[in-house]
Amino acid sequence: MSPAPIHVIGGGLAGSEAAWQIAGTGVPVILHEMRPVRGTDAHHTDGLAELVCSNSFRADDWTSNAVGLLHAEMRALDSLIMACGDAHQVPAGGALAVDRDGFSAAVTHRLSTHPLVRIERSEVAGLPPEDWDSVIIATGPLTSPALAQAIQGLTGEDELSFFDAIAPIV
Ligand SMILES: Cc1cc2nc3c(=O)[nH]c(=O)nc-3n(C[C@H](O)[C@H](O)[C@H](O)COP(=O)(O)OP(=O)(O)OC[C@H]3O[C@@H](n4cnc5c(N)ncnc54)[C@H](O)[C@@H]3O)c2cc1C
């Protein structure tokens, strides 16, 4: 018997990495990304892992910098984001900066050609259906209003917060 798929909502940096890591364990994934059917205020393309602002992944020195150490740990774990970032690096001193278009195209290609990953281009406009056994919500700071309102209703929170300094977050 093959395992039930894990649903990942949001094909940004976090959702793309999550889908890749799950598929790497032999479990099928359905990745739900609403672009281009529905856009956000910051994204301009339909590519997965689109960088909406800076193209820098910051310092890449694992010996003296916590961000660089995180890079090294992600590389050791076969990170899709790091592999595509390394392949599309542009000069930026000691930082890892990437060609945003090449980077996003590479992530999109790797996931769309993975035999265990299916990409659904539609908005999840509310709480996930009951029959989705396992779900990761990785919709980032620009979560569509319908899903954000559903999460607010479920949690009873008045507002949802996004902590930019520790983004991206699964
Ligand atoms: C204007 C702006 C500028 C930023 N600048 C920086 C910066 O310079 N440096 C930095 O580190 N961070 C920056 N950030 C934060 C940045 O968004 C995160 O670092 C990073 O993109 C977070 O990754 P993520 O995967 O969590 O979210 P995202 O990359 O935003 O991915 C979320 C995905 O979910 C999709 N989605 C949303 N709702 C739904 C739904 N209901 N159904 C299906 N799909 C959905 C979206 O289309 C998107 O593709 C910025 C954010 C904004 C809004």
The ligand as an SDF file (V2000), in Angstrom:
LIG
                    3D

 53 58  0  0  0  0  0  0  0  0999 V2000
    6.7640   42.8800    0.1900 C   0  0  0  0  0  0  0  0  0  0  0  0
    7.5960   41.8620    0.9320 C   0  0  0  0  0  0  0  0  0  0  0  0
    8.9780   41.9730    0.9620 C   0  0  0  0  0  0  0  0  0  0  0  0
    9.7600   41.0300    1.6420 C   0  0  0  0  0  0  0  0  0  0  0  0
   11.1250   41.1650    1.6480 N   0  0  0  0  0  0  0  0  0  0  0  0
   11.8990   40.2140    2.2490 C   0  0  0  0  0  0  0  0  0  0  0  0
   13.3180   40.2630    2.1880 C   0  0  0  0  0  0  0  0  0  0  0  0
   13.8960   41.1490    1.5790 O   0  0  0  0  0  0  0  0  0  0  0  0
   14.0260   39.3050    2.8210 N   0  0  0  0  0  0  0  0  0  0  0  0
   13.4060   38.2730    3.4830 C   0  0  0  0  0  0  0  0  0  0  0  0
   14.0870   37.4030    4.0150 O   0  0  0  0  0  0  0  0  0  0  0  0
   12.0700   38.2190    3.5480 N   0  0  0  0  0  0  0  0  0  0  0  0
   11.2980   39.1460    2.9410 C   0  0  0  0  0  0  0  0  0  0  0  0
    9.9530   39.0670    2.9940 N   0  0  0  0  0  0  0  0  0  0  0  0
    9.3800   37.9920    3.6870 C   0  0  0  0  0  0  0  0  0  0  0  0
    9.2790   36.8870    2.6630 C   0  0  0  0  0  0  0  0  0  0  0  0
    7.9400   36.8250    2.2390 O   0  0  0  0  0  0  0  0  0  0  0  0
    9.7520   35.5820    3.2660 C   0  0  0  0  0  0  0  0  0  0  0  0
   11.1180   35.6530    3.5850 O   0  0  0  0  0  0  0  0  0  0  0  0
    9.5490   34.3820    2.3830 C   0  0  0  0  0  0  0  0  0  0  0  0
    8.9490   34.6300    1.1500 O   0  0  0  0  0  0  0  0  0  0  0  0
    8.6510   33.5300    3.1980 C   0  0  0  0  0  0  0  0  0  0  0  0
    8.5510   32.2850    2.5620 O   0  0  0  0  0  0  0  0  0  0  0  0
    7.2010   31.5020    2.6910 P   0  0  0  0  0  0  0  0  0  0  0  0
    7.3710   30.2280    1.9340 O   0  0  0  0  0  0  0  0  0  0  0  0
    6.8010   31.4200    4.1280 O   0  0  0  0  0  0  0  0  0  0  0  0
    6.1040   32.4440    1.9720 O   0  0  0  0  0  0  0  0  0  0  0  0
    5.9760   32.8340    0.4110 P   0  0  0  0  0  0  0  0  0  0  0  0
    7.2950   32.7840   -0.2540 O   0  0  0  0  0  0  0  0  0  0  0  0
    5.1930   34.1000    0.3630 O   0  0  0  0  0  0  0  0  0  0  0  0
    5.1030   31.6410   -0.1710 O   0  0  0  0  0  0  0  0  0  0  0  0
    3.7440   31.4630    0.1950 C   0  0  0  0  0  0  0  0  0  0  0  0
    3.0040   30.9110   -1.0250 C   0  0  0  0  0  0  0  0  0  0  0  0
    1.6830   30.5440   -0.6370 O   0  0  0  0  0  0  0  0  0  0  0  0
    0.7900   30.9000   -1.6780 C   0  0  0  0  0  0  0  0  0  0  0  0
   -0.5320   31.0220   -1.0690 N   0  0  0  0  0  0  0  0  0  0  0  0
   -0.9740   31.9500   -0.1820 C   0  0  0  0  0  0  0  0  0  0  0  0
   -2.2350   31.6570    0.2110 N   0  0  0  0  0  0  0  0  0  0  0  0
   -2.6100   30.5170   -0.4390 C   0  0  0  0  0  0  0  0  0  0  0  0
   -3.7940   29.7280   -0.4560 C   0  0  0  0  0  0  0  0  0  0  0  0
   -4.8600   30.0380    0.3100 N   0  0  0  0  0  0  0  0  0  0  0  0
   -3.8500   28.6240   -1.2550 N   0  0  0  0  0  0  0  0  0  0  0  0
   -2.7720   28.2830   -2.0310 C   0  0  0  0  0  0  0  0  0  0  0  0
   -1.6120   29.0110   -2.0650 N   0  0  0  0  0  0  0  0  0  0  0  0
   -1.5360   30.1100   -1.2630 C   0  0  0  0  0  0  0  0  0  0  0  0
    1.3680   32.1860   -2.2380 C   0  0  0  0  0  0  0  0  0  0  0  0
    0.9540   32.4130   -3.5730 O   0  0  0  0  0  0  0  0  0  0  0  0
    2.8820   31.9220   -2.1540 C   0  0  0  0  0  0  0  0  0  0  0  0
    3.3980   31.3650   -3.3360 O   0  0  0  0  0  0  0  0  0  0  0  0
    9.1360   39.9840    2.3260 C   0  0  0  0  0  0  0  0  0  0  0  0
    7.7380   39.8630    2.2910 C   0  0  0  0  0  0  0  0  0  0  0  0
    6.9770   40.7830    1.5970 C   0  0  0  0  0  0  0  0  0  0  0  0
    5.4750   40.6170    1.5690 C   0  0  0  0  0  0  0  0  0  0  0  0
  1  2  1  0
  2  3  1  0
  2 52  2  0
  3  4  2  0
  4  5  1  0
  4 50  1  0
  5  6  2  0
  6  7  1  0
  6 13  1  0
  7  8  2  0
  7  9  1  0
  9 10  1  0
 10 11  2  0
 10 12  1  0
 12 13  2  0
 13 14  1  0
 14 15  1  0
 14 50  1  0
 15 16  1  0
 16 17  1  0
 16 18  1  0
 18 19  1  0
 18 20  1  0
 20 21  1  0
 20 22  1  0
 22 23  1  0
 23 24  1  0
 24 25  2  0
 24 26  1  0
 24 27  1  0
 27 28  1  0
 28 29  2  0
 28 30  1  0
 28 31  1  0
 31 32  1  0
 32 33  1  0
 33 34  1  0
 33 48  1  0
 34 35  1  0
 35 36  1  0
 35 46  1  0
 36 37  1  0
 36 45  1  0
 37 38  2  0
 38 39  1  0
 39 40  1  0
 39 45  2  0
 40 41  1  0
 40 42  2  0
 42 43  1  0
 43 44  2  0
 44 45  1  0
 46 47  1  0
 46 48  1  0
 48 49  1  0
 50 51  2  0
 51 52  1  0
 52 53  1  0
M  END
$$$$
